[in-house]
Amino acid sequence: MTKQEASERYNIPIWLMDEYESWGLCREGRYDDSDLERISMIMTLHDVGFTGSEIETYMRLPLEGDHIKEQRIQMLTRKRDHALDEIHFKEAQLARLDYLRRSINNTKKF
């Protein structure tokens, strides 16, 4: 199917398809089922915070063979660890905000 057909049918942004094509991982402007599966993976990687260059690296690794599996797992683990650090930071912020709110509620003004 064409880029436009795939974009409309599967709600894939054209800019993402252009990026995918620029990596040379598909025929320009034509998409088959395997391309659409890879684009779905690219969309997921974008959603979880991978940069364009990280996604390109991740998507090229399988072309080097099965022995690259561990590198892909390491990339996912690093991204997961980073997300977990962000969650812990936000939890600490919430705890400080709750402390400040309690302080205001417990303060008696005359």
Secondary structure, 3 states (H helix, E strand, C coil): CEHHHHHHHHCCCHHHHHHHHHCCCCCCCECCHHHHHHHHHHHHHHHCCCCHHHHHHHHHHHHHCHHHHHHHHHHHHHHHHHHHHHHHHHHHHHHHHHHHHHHHHHCCCC
